[in-house]
Amino acid sequence: MAKGKVDFFNDTGGYGFIETDDADEDVFFHMEDVGGPDLEEGQEVEFDIEEADKG
């Protein structure tokens, strides 16, 4: 399980990016994948990294 912090979150679009040392680039997420309350920039999170069709 990777750890990081929310670097950017677009509440209107329901997506954002997580900064982590476990990947070369920030990790994209969509709130459909979170299944909980909205995240806030700077919030620490634990997550699994999966590569989607778009990368």
N, C-alpha and C positions, 0 to 999 in steps of 0.2 A: 504494500500500500504506500502510495506517494504522499508527501506532505508539502504544503505550500501556503501561499496567501493570495487572496483575491487581489489582482493588480488593477482590474477594470471591470465594472459591471454596468450594463445598460438596462435599467429597470423597465423601460418602455419596450425594448426589443426582447428582453428576457434572456440575454446572453452575456458572456463575459470571458475574461482570461485569467488564468491562475499562474503566478510566478512560482517556479519550483526548480530545485537543483537536480531533479530526477529526469529532466528533459532539456534538450538543447534550446528550445523556444518556449514561450508561454503556451499554456494548454487552454484551448478553447472549450467552453462548456455552454450548454443551453439549460435553462431552468427545467425543461421537461426531463432532463437526466438527473436533476438534483433530488426531486421528490420531497421537498421540504420548504421551509420559509425562505424568502429572498436572502441573498448573501449581500454583504457590504464590503466595499473596498477596504483592504487591510485585514480582513477577517482570515484567521488561520483555518485551514481545512485539510482533511485527509480524503484521498480519492484514488481510484484506479484509472490508469491511463489506457485507453483503447484507441487504436488507429481506425478512423472512419474511411469510407470510400474517397472522400475529398482530401484526406491527409490528416 
